[in-house]
Amino acid sequence: MKWKVLLSDIDLTSGEVKSVQRVLKSRWLSMGELTAQFEERFARFLGVKHALAVSNGTAALHLALSASCVGPGDEVLVPSLTFVATVNSILYCGARPVFVDINGTENLNLSVSDLEQKISQKTKAVVVMHYGGFPAPMTKIKETLHQAGSRFNRQIALIEDAAHAPGAEISGKKCGVWGDLGCFSFFSNKNLVTGEGGMVVTDSDQLAKKVNLMRSHGMTSLSWERHKGHAHSYDVVELGYNYRLTEIEAALGIQQLGKLKKSNLKRKQLTNLYRKSLSDLSEISVPFQKFEGQSSYHIFPIILSQKIDRLDFIQSLKRKGIQTSVHYPPVHQFSYYQNRFPAAGLVQTESVGQREVTLPLHPLMSPVDVKLVCQAVKEALGKSLKC
């Protein structure tokens, strides 16, 4: 199908093309010098000590949890309103996910009050996801974990899933650097795109050393170092994985990072236009009308009223060439998770999970595109009322 307005699109220009061509001509395609440059620039952008590039965002989460010594017998608190990779990575470590509810239709980030109630002696870590690029209340979350850690006499690791939030910040501090470790994704629908790829960031020398080892088989030296003559052999000192980034992806990442601020600003402008154009519609609500900090505006979610049939609404937009999605089907309602990890008390998550629709948002859109989508939304609402 040919879409009039895509849900997501990528700003790729001659800069990316030339950068990839230079990598191909160099004949060194696996992790090397460009990856190190990308890491340095990303760390500087965030204001964090260490940034370690990895093969994807899921690998970043797995490494962050593993570096935090999460394992069998541990519980990890996590929102259910997220992409399934956030929760799958907990299972990779042999731990048990404990699902936390969200605040409600006005704010789709995790509820601090529900988080407080679900922390237990078994809680080893909390994964906070910044939904849509809107920062979670990190100061309150850190205070909650500090108090709980003192009560249970154990440290609770704080890991940020910042896949939606490169460039977002709260209290003047970038998302991803509030926790012990932050995880980013550079998948092809993200604000910063490398196709696949991800990043783990931390201010801890010890955690950075562990992630660096585990992302490449636990080896003490890399192929690039041996190629340059800086090492001739290696030892294996950790159980590691093949989670390395390629030089092609790093080349793309450097170019995309240079565009990120401008791209996020364009997303903000489009979001504001959406909000203004949809403000008079009683059948929908727009989350995050009020929020702390600065968003990266990764996606534009709306919540349909109970009167609207979501499938009919989505199909109506599709017929007009408007691509949409759902962010997200709650993880605890997937078949695999329902039977193994039954969840209770996720009233807000389940309500939003039934009624959320994501409208197109990307930096290649124009104000005309937004107006086209909004007009299609208004027409679709009239046709999608439940009998």
N, C-alpha and C positions, 0 to 999 in steps of 0.2 A: 504494500500500500504506500502511496505517496502522500506524506503528511504536509499540510500547509504550515503548521507550527510544530516543530519537534519538541519533545519533553526536555531534551538536553542536546547540546552540540559543542564542538570543540573549536577554539580559536587557534587554528594552525596556519602559520604563514611561512614565508621563505626562510625565516630565522630557524625554525625547527628543521626544515628540509636540509638546509646547508649544514646544520650541526650534525645531523644523522649521516650525511654524506661524508663529512670529515671523519667520523668514527669508522665508517666502512673502509675508507681509504687508509686509515691507520692500521687496519687488520687486527686490532685488539678489541674484541667485542665483549668479553666478560668483565667483571668488576675490576676497575683500575683507577687511573688518574682522574677521569671525569667524575666518577662516583665520589671520590674524595672532595672534589671541588663542589659538587652538589651538596654534599653533607655540610661542608664549611659554610656555604651561603645560606642554607636552610637554618642551621644553628644560629647564625648571626641574625637572620630575619626574626627568629623567635626570641632571641636573647637567652639562649640556653647553652650549656657547656658542651654537650655531646649530641650529635645527630648521626644515626647509623642507618644507612639505606638498606632496605630489604626487598624481597621479591613481590610482596603485596601487603595489603593492610591486615589480612588474616594472619600472615606470618608475624607481623609486628605485634599483634595481640598475643599470639602464642608465645613469642619470645619474652614479652613483658611479663606475662604470668609465670613463665618458667624461671626467669631471672629473679622473680619475687618468691621463689621456692613454693609455689602453689602446687599441691599434689593430692594424692588419695587421702580421704578423710577430711579435707578442707571444704569449706563453703565459700563461694564467691557471690556477692550481691551484685545484681545486674538488672537493668530495665528489660522488660519483655518487648517494649516498643522500640525495636532496633532491627538491623539486619542480622540474620541468623549467625553470621560469622562471629559477631561479638560474643555469642553464647557458645558456639561450637568450640572456640579456642579454650574455654574453660574445661570442656570435656577432654580435649587433647591432653590436658595435664592430669586427668583422672579425678578432678574435683567435681563438686556438685554445685550447679547454679541455683541461687535463690532469687526469685524474681521480685522486683520492686515496682510498685505502681507509679504512674505519672501524676502530675498535679491536677490535670483536667484539660478541658478543651482550650483554655486560654494559654496554657503553658505545657508543652508536651515533654518537658524534661522530667527526670525522676523526682519523686516526692521525698523531701528530706524527712518529713515526719514518718512516712512508711519505712524509709531506710533505717531510722532510729529503732523502730519496733522490731525489725528483722535481723539486726546485728546480734550475733550470739557468740558463745565461746568458740564455736567452730569457724567463725568468719576469719578468713585469711586475707581477703582482698575485696575491694569494691571497684567495679568498672563503671565509670561515669561516661555516658554518651551525650555529646552536645548536639541535640536534635536540630537538624536543619541549619546548623551553624550558629544557633542561638545559645550563648553560654549558660551552662548550669550554674547554680549558686555555689561556687567553689569555696568561698570563705566559710559558709555554713556547713558544707560537707566536710571540710577539713576539721572544723571544730568538733563536729559529731564523731568523726573517727578518732580524734585525739581523746575525747572523753570516754568513748567505748574502749579504746586501747588501754587506758588507765584502769578502767573498771575490770576488764578481763585479764589485765597484766600480760598483754601481747600486742605486738605491732600489727596494725592492719594496713596493708599496702593500698595505695590509691593509684589507680591506672585510668588514664583518660583515653577514651575512644574519640579522637578528634578528627575522624575521617571526613566529617562535614565542615570542619571548622578551621582550616588554614587561614590565618589572618584575623580570626575572631579574637576578642579579648574582653576581659572583665577586670575592673579596678586597675586599668593600665597594664595588665599582664596578659600575655597571649595564652589562648587555650592550648593545652598540650604541655605546659610547663608548670602547672599547679601541682600535679601529682608526683609520685615517685618516678613514674614513667608516662610518657605520652605516645600515642600511636596514630599514625596518619596513613591514609590510603590515597593512591594516585591513579585509581581506576578511571576508565574513560568517561565517566559521567561526573567526575569530581571537579572542584574549583581549580585544582592544579593537576594536570593530566600527563601521565607517561604511558598510558595503555594498561599496564599493570604496574606494580611497584608500591612501596610504602616506606615509612620512616619510623624509627623508634628514637625518642628524645629523652634525655635525662640530665640532671646536674650531678648525678652520683658517679664518681669514677669507678666504683666497684660494680655498679649495675651495668655501666657502659662496657666494662671489660667482659662481663659475662655475656651480654648480648652480642658483642663483637666476636667472641669465640663461638657461640652457639649458631650464629647465622651461617657459618662456614665449617660445618663438620667438627667443631671443637678444635680446629687446627691452630697451631701457634704462629703460622705464617701463611700468607695468601699466595696464589699463583702469580699475581702481579709483582709481589715483592721478590719472588724467586726469579721471575722474568727479568727484572731490573738488576738482579745480582745482589740484592740486599739480604738474601737468605738462600741456603742451598738445600735445606731439609726442614722437617717440621715434626712436632710431637702432637698427639691428640690428648687433650687434658679435660675435655667436657664431652658429654653426649650432645652432639650437634646435628645440624640439619643443613640442607642446601637451600638457603633462603637468601641468596645473593641477588643484587640488582645487576642489570647489564649496563654497559657503557652507552648503548643506544637509548635506553630509558633515562639514564643520567643526563645525556645531552638534551633530551626533551624536557626533563625536569628543570634544568638551568634556564632554558628559554621560557618555560611556563612560569617559573618563580618570578622572573622579571616582569611578567604581565599581571601578577596576582592582585596587587593593590588596585590597579585600574579596572581589572575584571570584577573584583568584589564591589567596587563603587558602582559599576554599571548594574550589577545585580541589585544593589540597594535602590537605585533609581527606578528600576523596573518594578521592584517590590512595592515601593511607595505608590507608583501609578496603579498597580493592581488594587492596593488597599483603597485608594480613592475611588476607583471605578466600581468596586464591589461593595462599598460601604452601605448602600441603601437596600441591600438584599437581606431580607429577614430569614430566608431559607438556608443561609450559610453563615458560618462564623470564621474569622481569620485569626489563627493563634498568634501569640507573641506581639500583640498590639502594644504591650508594655513589657519591657525586659531590661535587665541590667547589662551594661557593657556595650560592646560593638559586635554585631553579627557579621558572618561571612556570607549570609544569604544563599545558602547552598540550594535549597529547594523552596517552593512556594506551596505550602499545604493549606487546604481549606477543610472545614468540617461541615458536612451536610446535616440539615435538621432531620429529625426522625421521620418527617413526612415525605422525604425524598428517597426514591429507590436508587441506590448507588449504581447498580449495574446498568439500569436504564439511562442514568445520567452520563456515565462513561461512554456508553454506546452512542448516545446522542452527540457527544463531542467528537467521537471517532468518525461519525458520518460527515461531520463538517471539517475533517482533516486535522483535528486537534488531538495530539498525543497526550495521554495522561498516565498516571501510575498510582500505586498505593504504597505509602510509607508509614507503617509497615503492617503486614499481617503479624499479629503478636506471636512471638516465638513460642510461648507456652501452649499455643493452640495448634501448632503443627503436630502431625500424627506421631512423629518420633518422640517429641517432648511430652505430649499429653500422657502417654503411658508410663514414661520413665520418671518424669519430674512434675507431678501434679502441682498446680499453683492455685493459691486462694487469695481472695481479697484484692484482685486486680480490676476493680470495677471501672475505674477511669480508662485504663488501658484497653479493656474489652469494648467499652463504648466508643472510644476514638477509633479503634481497630476496625469497627464496623462502618464508620462514617467518613473516614479521611479520604480525600482525593488530592493528588499532587498535580498542579497545573504546570505548564512549561515555564522554565526559567533558565536562561543561559546568556552569556555576554554577547552572543550574535543576534539576539532578539532586538527588535525595534519597538518604540512606543505603538506603532501601528499594529504590530503582532499582539501586543498586550490588549489593545482595544478589540481586536478580532476575537481573541480568546474570551474576553469578558462578555462580548455580545453573544457568543456561542453558549457561555455559561447561563446567561439570563434566559435564553430560549430553551436550553436543556432543562432548567428548573421547572418551567411550566409544563414540560412534557413528561416529567419524571415523578410527579406527585403520586403517592400511593393511593389506591382506591379506598 
